[in-house]
Amino acid sequence: MDVYVVLKLIWAGLLCVLLIGLGLMVGMDMGVGTLLRFVGRTDGERRTALNIIGPHWDGNQVWFILGGGAIFAAFPTLYATSFSVFYVVMILLLFSMILRPVAFEYRSKVEARLWRASWDWVFLISGFLPMFVYGAAFGNILQGVGYHFNWTGQYFQDGSFLAYLLNPFAILCGLMAVCLSVMQGGIMLMIRSENPIHDRARFYAIRAGIAAVVLFLVGGVWIRSISGFVLEQGDPGMAANPMQGQHVSMQVGGWLHNYAAHPILWLVPVLGVFSMLAGVALVRANRSHMAWWMGLGSWVGTIGTVAAAMFPFFMPSTTRPDQSLTIWNSSASQYGLACMLAVALIFVPIILCYTSWCYYVMRGKVRTADIIKDTHSY
Amino acid sequence: MDLINPTVVDLSRFQFALTALYHFMFVPLTLGLTFMLAAMETVYVVTGKQVYKDMTLFWGKLFGINFALGVATGLTMEFEFGTNWSMYSRFFGDMFGTPLAIEGLMAFFMESTFIGLMFFGWDRLSKPGHLAVTYLVALGSNLSALWILVANASMNMPNGAHFDPETLRMTFDSFVGVVFNPDAQAKFVHTSVAGYVAASLFVMGISAFYLLRKQHRDFAARSFRMAALFGIFSTVAVITLGDVLGRLDYEHQPTKIAAMEGLWHTSKPPYEPWIIAALPNDAKQESSFEIGVPFVLTPLITHSFSMPITGMIELEDAAAPRIASGITAVSALRRYEENHQAADLEEFRAHQDDMGYGLLASRHAPGQDVTAIAPEQLQSVIEQTKPDILPNVFVTFWSFRLMVFLGVFFFVLFAMASYLSLKNQLERNPLFLKLCMWSIPLPVLATEFGWITAEAGRQPWTVFDRLPTFMSASTHSVSYMLFSLAGFTVLYSIFIAVELYLMFKFARLGPEAHGPHEDADPAHLSVVAH
């Protein structure tokens, strides 16, 4: 195989890893944010919950930033087109995301009740909404998006954003992402809290996990009746230019073609369902550390299922299917991909090392009694 | 060629400027305070004096309030290229996205991961361990600035890339060329050190406030001295690197340097004056009320007494052949995209360096399509396009001047502050202390003017000489833009109000809350007794 094709494939794989990392790590913090008002009834309890992720949320959030940066660098056309086509949704996502760092830093700096109650609502919104949008975006791209390019490479949107925002399949995907994040947030709270937070977190984690399994299976059945996209013609080594070189057809159930051609792919959704069920069982058995790793399996299974169905599509176009963005036609140049790969190979292992070390340093239970005394904490 | 609605382009520019300037109110302080915190903590670890730990904790708290908004508003920047500048992002993604992604991998991850330990790890790490963490945060935030400025420099001076007619994008062909872009290196030092100036004045100004009130005197005097010394070195470095940048602009962005200096006509060395003040008129292409110092401009910009600096009128004339050649390039490219004939590609290649000027001409072409220009229209299109190569002179000229004047002011201020602090004469000069206090926002203002100079001076391009700004935006409707602008305005206004409230609250509260001092200072104790 041509080097360029290999690099495109590696970067598509790395993009999946980043999306999984984002779902797992950022989703976990956002799950805690969503659960904050429910697991903590007193101010001390809520501060405890916040301080459990307090030392880590900022580092975790970089998964999100890096996700944006990596798409920009490795698949610039995808970055440029998807962020613009989903403008209204992206801006809403952004507004809720930028509220979060501020909420962490400012909530406990003032004693007033109304102040803290307001920021607690901000945590709920900035936890729920971004994960919902994240999931809904997957729903939208599975259904295809209306856009086309002119000869200079400028994109044009066909149709209104409301069609994307308000459709049942996207809502289902959005809720699924929220459920996974609440489950992971609940598990993290269980690992590092004592009662009563521990048991409340357990209560929500179990329910979120079961809901996630149900939504995942419903989505799986639903996808059979959705118009999928099939790449009829297109050279993987093509120059990255969506304006030419591809022929794409739309077929109901088209997203299951890859599974039909390679039945081994069915292991991916099986992994997802198994991890979610095992996660629920482990949470019930109070084995929260093990359950955390099942959360990783759930995200790998979910994102992997979508990736296996859509390969090699990133974002299909309903109005001009031939201009659909694929791994082959939206990447950076070969040289650019190679440079980025070298940088990633050096730094990703280093990042994983020091991130683990930080969790190790901050390990152990966070106690409400200690938090109330400490004026430095969140 | 379906040009984007000019109102949408203007609104996109306005939104970008608003969010970037806002983001950059917090970044300079982050860049400088991290290193000052590391310096304070170093003294604490070496000497074991509690007052230095108090200093680290107290200034660290103010740092945290500022840092949160820096991170939050930085998210906007990461999104905005995609959400509002899709043509630019696609065209220039290799060159711009790569440094941005490396910034995440190398710098931002480090800064954000260790900042948690910096705030929460005091009891869990050894003294040297915590110090190392603080240094990693400082290193991370400054490396972050490096990569952002590498990205920015490639917009101003696209180095190590060529346009690929097969993909219609800039393809980058030298990683080294991008990273070691001379503009990037000078810009990085200039900008990050400007952040140190901002942090120095922040610490110095708040310390002056305590000295004026005779509160926390030992704490404030030590903080003041450290900040004054840090500030004077930083100011000298800012000015030196500013000079290097001016020289680079002279070589690579002649339109920017001419606009910055308000130079309508080519300079006459060595007499040419450096204009202190003037009223440049963009429409008439002349300035009124010029006041200048003779013999200064030529050595200042060119580092010689004989080299001329090309004026804006002459630059416009020199652009005419490039516009003609660019129109040929764009026409050939379009034919090539449609028919893939080798002859068209060959013609394009002969003119490809001027393609940007052909795109620039599209605004004045019939149907906004340069391929539709009839031979008899060519000359008039070129004449209409010529003035477009210049940035807004009034804005570029004045933002540059205000930045320079503030820089000179900081030099004097820090020199006096260092002198008075080393002579222990601060408390006898309450007026000077007040001046320090009131100057706290000025370095932020100066860095904002610097950003405006650099980016307004880059116009009409997003990628200098390659891609015009009016083609770079996303094809949104006006209502989309109004929606996002309204949201940003509301959110950012609330943020700044909350930030200022907390800053004032914690600055007034002072360092006491962090435990007793070892050294008994009578004035200090009387405050504690309250």
Interface residues (C-beta under 8 A of the other chain):
Chain A: N51 G54 P55 H56 W57 D58 G59 Q61 V62 F64 I65 L66 G68 G69 A70 I71 F72 A73 A74 P76 T77 Y79 A80 T81 S82 F83 S84 Y87 V88 M90 I91 L94 F95 M97 I98 L99 R100 P101 V102 F104 E105 Y106 K109 V110 N150 W151 T152 G153 Q154 Y155 F156 Q157 A239 A240 N241 M243 Q244 A332 S333 Y335 G336 C339 M340 V343 A344 F347 V348 I351 Y354 T355 C358 V361 M362 T375 H376 S377
Chain B: M1 D2 I4 L57 K61 G64 I65 F67 A68 L69 V71 A72 T73 G74 L75 T76 E78 F79 F81 G82 T83 N84 W85 S86 M87 Y88 S89 R90 F91 F92 G93 D94 F96 G97 T98 L100 A101 I102 E103 G104 L105 M106 F108 F109 M110 S112 T113 F114 I115 G116 L117 F119 F120 G121 W122 R124 L125 D164 E166 T167 L168 R169 T171 F172 D173 F175 R334 E337 E338 M471 S474 T475 H476 Y480 F483 S484 G487 L491 F495 V498 L502 K505 F506 A513
